[in-house]
Amino acid sequence: MPPKPRDKKQSRNDTPREPKETTEKVVFINRCAKVVKGGRRFSFSALIVCGDQKGKVGVGFGKANEVSEAIRKATDASKKRMVKIAVQENTIPHMVTGEFGGGRVLLRPASPGTGVIAGGGVRAVLEAVGIRDVLAKSLGSSNHANVVHATIAALEQLRSKEDVFRLRGKVLRKSQPAAEAVVA
């Protein structure tokens, strides 16, 4: 028997829109005060980085009158804006510099066991992507939003060896193990 057709509502609810295995990291929470007749009225903004630690990352910014609501809005925004990053084992394929606004970030590949040598927003983005060995330096503005966006801009520039060979129209040969020396 053929399966019976589903109605539109049911099929929409069956497919998850966002990856389930994501990690959210709070980069920065800002409190803003507005002076009104009865005193001060506070509002909050949150900058969140979300990633699946398998090469996808997104950044979101949310504003609300409560911290938890601002974080929720930012998390939803970051999950909608996830991008795929070329990761080579636990590091990046090559050195790259990213710019966004006044923020500039330099990322360099590192040997296994080095760890993530980065601070603040850069570290949050790299850990969310799943990169474990990298050297980073923030060169421009220290504005959290600009640094995070510059890091994502740098990561988006990364190209794997296979991609570069494909763009050049070359064939990537698999490296063959050296012939074993026979001791006579």
Backbone hydrogen bonds in HBPLUS format (Angstrom, degrees):
<---DONOR---> <-ACCEPTOR-->    atom                        ^
c    i                          cat <-CA-CA->   ^        H-A-AA   ^      H-
h    n   atom  resd res      DA  || num        DHA   H-A  angle D-A-AA Bond
n    s   type  num  typ     dist DA aas  dist angle  dist       angle   num
A0011-SER N   A0007-ASP O   3.31 MM   4  6.60 164.0  2.33 157.0 161.2     1
A0012-ARG N   A0008-LYS O   3.13 MM   4  6.27 151.4  2.21 149.6 156.8     2
A0013-ASN N   A0009-LYS O   3.21 MM   4  6.46 153.1  2.29 147.7 154.0     3
A0014-ASP N   A0010-GLN O   3.18 MM   4  6.37 138.0  2.37 144.0 154.9     4
A0023-THR N   A0051-GLY O   2.73 MM  28  5.46 161.9  1.76 160.3 165.1     5
A0051-GLY N   A0023-THR O   3.02 MM  28  5.46 154.0  2.09 145.9 153.8     6
A0025-LYS N   A0049-VAL O   2.80 MM  24  5.23 157.3  1.85 155.8 163.3     7
A0049-VAL N   A0025-LYS O   2.95 MM  24  5.23 165.1  1.97 152.3 157.0     8
A0027-VAL N   A0047-LEU O   2.86 MM  20  5.52 160.4  1.90 159.2 164.2     9
A0028-PHE N   A0047-LEU O   3.43 MM  19  5.21 158.5  2.48 132.8 136.5    10
A0047-LEU N   A0028-PHE O   2.85 MM  19  5.21 155.4  1.91 159.0 163.7    11
A0030-ASN N   A0045-SER O   2.82 MM  15  5.17 159.0  1.87 148.2 155.3    12
A0045-SER N   A0030-ASN O   2.92 MM  15  5.17 151.0  2.00 144.0 151.4    13
A0032-CYS N   A0043-SER O   2.79 MM  11  5.23 173.3  1.80 159.8 161.1    14
A0043-SER N   A0032-CYS O   2.83 MM  11  5.23 152.6  1.91 151.9 159.0    15
A0034-LYS N   A0041-ARG O   2.78 MM   7  5.07 159.0  1.82 142.5 149.9    16
A0041-ARG N   A0034-LYS O   2.70 MM   7  5.07 160.6  1.74 147.5 154.5    17
A0036-VAL N   A0039-GLY O   2.71 MM   3  5.36 166.2  1.73 175.0 178.7    18
A0039-GLY N   A0036-VAL O   3.10 MM   3  5.36 160.9  2.14 112.2 118.3    19
A0044-PHE N   A0064-ALA O   2.76 MM  20  5.52 176.8  1.76 176.3 177.5    20
A0064-ALA N   A0044-PHE O   2.91 MM  20  5.52 160.0  1.95 158.3 163.7    21
A0046-ALA N   A0062-GLY O   2.80 MM  16  5.35 155.0  1.86 154.2 162.7    22
A0062-GLY N   A0046-ALA O   3.00 MM  16  5.35 158.2  2.05 148.2 155.3    23
A0048-ILE N   A0060-GLY O   2.92 MM  12  5.29 168.5  1.94 156.6 160.5    24
A0060-GLY N   A0048-ILE O   2.90 MM  12  5.29 161.4  1.94 156.0 159.9    25
A0050-CYS N   A0058-GLY O   2.87 MM   8  5.27 170.4  1.88 154.9 158.1    26
A0058-GLY N   A0050-CYS O   2.78 MM   8  5.27 144.9  1.90 157.6 167.1    27
A0052-ASP N   A0056-LYS O   3.20 MM   4  5.71 150.2  2.29 139.2 145.8    28
A0053-GLN N   A0128-ALA O   2.92 MM  75  5.22 145.9  2.04 167.1 157.0    29
A0055-GLY N   A0129-VAL O   2.93 MM  74  4.90 144.2  2.06 149.0 155.1    30
A0085-ILE N   A0055-GLY O   2.62 MM  30  4.99 155.0  1.68 160.8 166.3    31
A0057-VAL N   A0083-VAL O   3.02 MM  26  5.53 153.3  2.10 148.6 155.6    32
A0083-VAL N   A0057-VAL O   2.74 MM  26  5.53 159.4  1.78 148.6 148.7    33
A0070-ALA N   A0066-GLU O   3.10 MM   4  6.32 154.8  2.16 147.7 154.8    34
A0071-ILE N   A0067-VAL O   2.95 MM   4  6.21 156.9  2.01 155.4 161.7    35
A0072-ARG N   A0068-SER O   3.00 MM   4  6.20 155.7  2.06 142.2 148.9    36
A0073-LYS N   A0069-GLU O   2.98 MM   4  6.20 162.6  2.01 148.8 152.9    37
A0074-ALA N   A0070-ALA O   2.99 MM   4  6.15 160.4  2.03 145.9 151.6    38
A0075-THR N   A0071-ILE O   2.87 MM   4  6.03 154.1  1.94 148.7 155.9    39
A0076-ASP N   A0072-ARG O   3.00 MM   4  6.24 161.1  2.04 150.2 154.7    40
A0077-ALA N   A0073-LYS O   3.01 MM   4  6.25 158.2  2.06 146.7 152.9    41
A0078-SER N   A0074-ALA O   2.90 MM   4  6.11 152.7  1.98 146.0 153.5    42
A0079-LYS N   A0075-THR O   3.05 MM   4  6.26 152.4  2.13 148.7 155.3    43
A0080-LYS N   A0076-ASP O   3.21 MM   4  6.44 141.1  2.37 141.3 151.0    44
A0081-ARG N   A0077-ALA O   3.25 MM   4  6.46 138.2  2.44 140.6 150.7    45
A0088-GLN N   A0091-THR O   2.97 MM   3  5.48 149.8  2.07 149.1 153.7    46
A0091-THR N   A0088-GLN O   2.94 MM   3  5.48 167.8  1.95 141.9 142.1    47
A0132-ARG N   A0090-ASN O   2.81 MM  42  5.18 143.9  1.94 132.9 144.6    48
A0133-ASP N   A0090-ASN O   2.96 MM  43  5.93 158.4  2.01 156.2 153.4    49
A0096-VAL N   A0107-LEU O   2.96 MM  11  5.41 159.8  2.00 153.4 159.0    50
A0107-LEU N   A0096-VAL O   2.84 MM  11  5.41 172.4  1.85 171.8 173.9    51
A0098-GLY N   A0105-VAL O   2.86 MM   7  5.29 159.5  1.90 152.9 158.7    52
A0105-VAL N   A0098-GLY O   2.91 MM   7  5.29 158.4  1.95 151.8 158.2    53
A0100-PHE N   A0103-GLY O   2.95 MM   3  5.29 156.9  2.01 152.0 155.8    54
A0103-GLY N   A0100-PHE O   2.87 MM   3  5.29 145.2  1.99 144.9 140.7    55
A0141-SER N   A0102-GLY O   2.82 MM  39  5.06 166.9  1.84 119.8 123.8    56
A0139-LEU N   A0104-ARG O   2.72 MM  35  5.14 156.2  1.78 144.3 151.1    57
A0106-LEU N   A0137-LYS O   2.85 MM  31  5.16 169.2  1.86 154.4 157.9    58
A0137-LYS N   A0106-LEU O   2.91 MM  31  5.16 146.5  2.02 145.0 152.7    59
A0108-ARG N   A0135-LEU O   2.76 MM  27  5.06 158.0  1.81 157.2 161.2    60
A0135-LEU N   A0108-ARG O   2.90 MM  27  5.06 173.5  1.90 155.9 157.9    61
A0114-THR N   A0111-SER O   3.22 MM   3  5.97 152.3  2.30 146.7 147.4    62
A0134-VAL N   A0115-GLY O   3.05 MM  19  6.39 157.2  2.11 138.1 139.1    63
A0117-ILE N   A0134-VAL O   2.94 MM  17  6.17 176.6  1.94 170.4 169.3    64
A0136-ALA N   A0117-ILE O   2.93 MM  19  5.99 147.7  2.03 166.7 161.8    65
A0124-ALA N   A0120-GLY O   3.27 MM   4  6.59 158.6  2.31 147.5 153.4    66
A0125-VAL N   A0121-GLY O   3.12 MM   4  6.33 159.9  2.16 148.2 152.3    67
A0126-LEU N   A0122-VAL O   3.01 MM   4  6.23 170.6  2.02 156.8 159.2    68
A0127-GLU N   A0123-ARG O   2.94 MM   4  6.03 161.5  1.97 153.9 158.6    69
A0128-ALA N   A0124-ALA O   3.05 MM   4  6.12 149.4  2.15 139.6 148.1    70
A0129-VAL N   A0125-VAL O   3.03 MM   4  6.29 144.8  2.16 148.2 157.4    71
A0130-GLY N   A0126-LEU O   3.19 MM   4  6.37 147.0  2.30 139.2 147.5    72
A0131-ILE N   A0126-LEU O   3.10 MM   5  5.49 151.7  2.18 166.0 160.6    73
A0147-VAL N   A0143-ASN O   2.98 MM   4  6.17 159.8  2.02 161.0 167.4    74
A0148-VAL N   A0144-HIS O   3.03 MM   4  6.18 164.2  2.05 152.2 156.0    75
A0149-HIS N   A0145-ALA O   3.01 MM   4  6.17 167.1  2.02 151.3 155.1    76
A0150-ALA N   A0146-ASN O   2.86 MM   4  5.92 148.3  1.97 140.8 150.0    77
A0151-THR N   A0147-VAL O   2.97 MM   4  6.16 149.3  2.06 143.9 151.8    78
A0152-ILE N   A0148-VAL O   3.07 MM   4  6.39 157.2  2.12 148.7 154.4    79
A0153-ALA N   A0149-HIS O   2.91 MM   4  6.10 151.8  1.99 141.9 150.2    80
A0154-ALA N   A0150-ALA O   2.93 MM   4  6.16 149.4  2.02 142.8 150.7    81
A0155-LEU N   A0151-THR O   2.96 MM   4  6.24 160.0  2.00 148.9 154.1    82
A0156-GLU N   A0152-ILE O   2.92 MM   4  6.10 146.1  2.03 146.1 154.9    83
A0157-GLN N   A0154-ALA O   3.12 MM   3  5.37 143.4  2.26 103.0 113.3    84
A0158-LEU N   A0155-LEU O   3.24 MM   3  5.47 156.3  2.30 104.7 111.6    85
A0164-VAL N   A0160-SER O   3.15 MM   4  6.49 161.0  2.19 154.4 158.6    86
A0165-PHE N   A0161-LYS O   3.06 MM   4  6.29 164.5  2.09 152.0 156.0    87
A0166-ARG N   A0162-GLU O   2.94 MM   4  6.11 157.8  1.99 147.7 154.2    88
A0167-LEU N   A0163-ASP O   2.94 MM   4  6.18 157.5  1.99 150.1 155.6    89
A0168-ARG N   A0164-VAL O   3.07 MM   4  6.28 147.5  2.18 145.1 153.6    90
A0170-LYS N   A0165-PHE O   2.89 MM   5  5.05 157.7  1.94 156.6 152.9    91
A0169-GLY N   A0166-ARG O   3.17 MM   3  5.08 151.7  2.25  97.8 106.3    92
